[in-house]
Amino acid sequence: MFACGTAAVVTPVGELRSPSSTTPAPASTELTMQIREALVGMQFGRSEDTFGWMHQVC
């Protein structure tokens, strides 16, 4: 299980909370971490942007 949002990052979720309970989330999977590393790698220029998402801003 992971969360993502407008900050363009994928982050594992450790637990789900409500006012009445706390439930552990399923462990982060290898796939979650692969997705995160691919995205972060593009953001920092460590991997190729095969989707054309990155644009240099002067």
Backbone as CSV, one residue per row, in Angstrom:
resi,resn,N_x,N_y,N_z,CA_x,CA_y,CA_z,C_x,C_y,C_z
1,MET,0.853,-1.169,0.000,0.000,0.000,0.000,0.893,1.225,0.000
2,PHE,0.515,2.216,-0.824,1.267,3.454,-0.842,0.334,4.619,-1.115
3,ALA,0.846,5.804,-0.879,0.093,7.023,-1.126,0.856,7.874,-2.128
4,CYS,0.137,8.637,-2.912,0.777,9.586,-3.823,-0.140,10.804,-3.927
5,GLY,0.463,11.910,-4.321,-0.339,13.132,-4.407,0.284,14.134,-5.342
6,THR,-0.057,15.387,-5.185,0.407,16.428,-6.090,1.889,16.732,-5.944
7,ALA,2.522,16.263,-4.900,3.959,16.492,-4.719,4.792,15.540,-5.578
8,ALA,4.148,14.678,-6.355,4.817,13.742,-7.262,5.820,12.864,-6.533
9,VAL,5.329,12.180,-5.543,6.150,11.210,-4.838,5.264,10.036,-4.445
10,VAL,5.876,8.886,-4.319,5.189,7.687,-3.853,5.819,7.338,-2.515
11,THR,4.999,7.175,-1.504,5.535,6.865,-0.178,4.759,5.720,0.461
12,PRO,5.453,4.794,1.092,4.754,3.698,1.757,3.879,4.206,2.907
13,VAL,2.803,3.485,3.179,1.901,3.805,4.279,2.135,2.775,5.383
14,GLY,2.364,3.231,6.605,2.639,2.326,7.714,1.411,1.853,8.452
15,GLU,0.431,2.745,8.599,-0.790,2.366,9.303,-1.925,3.287,8.909
16,LEU,-3.128,2.806,9.137,-4.343,3.578,8.870,-4.954,3.923,10.220
17,ARG,-5.267,5.210,10.414,-5.798,5.649,11.712,-7.154,6.320,11.553
18,SER,-7.977,6.102,12.539,-9.243,6.822,12.658,-9.343,7.233,14.123
19,PRO,-10.315,8.046,14.480,-10.438,8.439,15.884,-10.637,7.241,16.826
20,SER,-11.160,6.126,16.297,-11.455,4.993,17.174,-10.498,3.810,17.049
21,SER,-9.626,3.796,16.030,-8.750,2.626,15.882,-7.507,2.932,15.039
22,THR,-6.551,2.033,15.140,-5.340,2.070,14.322,-5.140,0.681,13.748
23,THR,-4.940,0.610,12.435,-4.766,-0.676,11.764,-3.462,-0.661,10.990
24,PRO,-2.581,-1.622,11.223,-1.347,-1.687,10.432,-1.675,-1.903,8.959
25,ALA,-0.978,-1.201,8.095,-1.156,-1.377,6.654,-0.308,-2.562,6.204
26,PRO,-0.677,-3.172,5.089,0.170,-4.250,4.572,1.584,-3.729,4.334
27,ALA,2.553,-4.592,4.474,3.949,-4.192,4.294,4.167,-3.636,2.896
28,SER,5.092,-2.677,2.786,5.437,-2.121,1.483,5.991,-3.234,0.607
29,THR,5.500,-3.284,-0.581,5.938,-4.338,-1.486,7.140,-3.881,-2.303
30,GLU,7.783,-4.845,-2.906,8.909,-4.546,-3.793,8.446,-3.646,-4.936
31,LEU,7.240,-3.882,-5.450,6.709,-3.073,-6.542,6.550,-1.615,-6.112
32,THR,6.049,-1.371,-4.900,5.913,-0.003,-4.398,7.258,0.709,-4.428
33,MET,8.297,0.043,-3.955,9.618,0.667,-3.909,10.204,0.847,-5.308
34,GLN,9.906,-0.056,-6.244,10.373,0.107,-7.622,9.728,1.332,-8.265
35,ILE,8.434,1.512,-8.034,7.729,2.687,-8.570,8.320,3.959,-7.978
36,ARG,8.531,3.956,-6.666,9.097,5.133,-6.001,10.480,5.458,-6.543
37,GLU,11.344,4.457,-6.657,12.706,4.694,-7.139,12.725,5.172,-8.584
38,ALA,11.828,4.661,-9.426,11.755,5.114,-10.816,11.386,6.597,-10.880
39,LEU,10.403,6.995,-10.100,9.955,8.387,-10.091,11.024,9.315,-9.517
40,VAL,11.587,8.954,-8.381,12.614,9.782,-7.750,13.867,9.835,-8.631
41,GLY,14.195,8.731,-9.288,15.341,8.707,-10.194,15.194,9.705,-11.328
42,MET,13.987,9.812,-11.889,13.735,10.814,-12.935,13.834,12.222,-12.368
43,GLN,13.282,12.440,-11.180,13.289,13.774,-10.581,14.702,14.288,-10.357
44,PHE,15.615,13.396,-9.992,16.985,13.805,-9.693,17.944,13.556,-10.850
45,GLY,17.425,13.148,-12.009,18.260,12.950,-13.182,19.138,11.709,-13.119
46,ARG,18.818,10.766,-12.262,19.602,9.529,-12.151,19.143,8.461,-13.136
47,SER,17.947,8.614,-13.680,17.445,7.652,-14.656,16.795,8.395,-15.812
48,GLU,16.665,7.699,-16.932,16.130,8.298,-18.149,14.630,8.577,-18.016
49,ASP,14.216,9.724,-18.526,12.803,10.094,-18.560,12.224,9.589,-19.882
50,THR,11.756,8.360,-19.903,11.235,7.770,-21.126,9.824,8.257,-21.481
51,PHE,9.210,9.022,-20.585,7.862,9.540,-20.813,7.830,10.991,-21.273
52,GLY,8.963,11.672,-21.228,9.012,13.081,-21.623,8.357,13.999,-20.618
53,TRP,8.370,13.620,-19.330,7.720,14.416,-18.290,8.569,15.599,-17.850
54,MET,9.886,15.472,-17.943,10.789,16.494,-17.381,11.109,17.555,-18.423
55,HIS,11.106,18.812,-17.973,11.441,19.947,-18.831,12.346,20.874,-18.032
56,GLN,13.456,21.263,-18.649,14.382,22.162,-17.962,13.779,23.558,-17.892
57,VAL,13.870,24.159,-16.725,13.382,25.517,-16.506,14.616,26.382,-16.250
58,CYS,14.764,27.416,-17.063,15.960,28.283,-16.935,15.800,29.296,-15.854
